[in-house]
Amino acid sequence: MSDRKLLNSELGRIVPEQYKDLPESGMVVVLDNIRSAHNVGSALRTADAFKADKVWLCGICACPPSAEIHKSALGAEDSVPWEHVQDTLALVDRLRSDGYTVVAVEQTVSSRSLEQFTPEPGARYAFIFGNEVDGVQQSVVDAADFSLEIPQFGAKHSLNVSVSVGVVLWQWRSQKKQVG
């Protein structure tokens, strides 16, 4: 038996203009000083795949329009709403006042393992991902409601930030389906 790959035309995907008309997911992505435009583009593409309501680009993050972002985003910069703000810490205060639970994706002394995380029904989450070298700023970790850590079993102590975005958003979406 052959397992034929689907054509793009068979996937039933929406066009970028329809993305904004989808129901809110209750999740936003915050990129804290991501230095690589390719990582920003990849995060935007992943945010589109898992229906983030918005991507916040903070500090030194590159912003669209950018050929480097487009190379990895493949147009997601046109579907996912995004906004640049300079100060991540000020954004954390804003998101909390807007009703978000603020989650730093970082290895800390008190971080929860991602596999133990179950989103609360109806809750809104802002997941913060940090710089490729320094991670999420300590002041931002301190201001977050809690930290999530991705379990890892090899010799390295971190994943590429764009990979981390994919792992966390997949787990959030998977758990959200189970709790309603």
Disulfide bonds with the S-S distance in Angstrom:
none
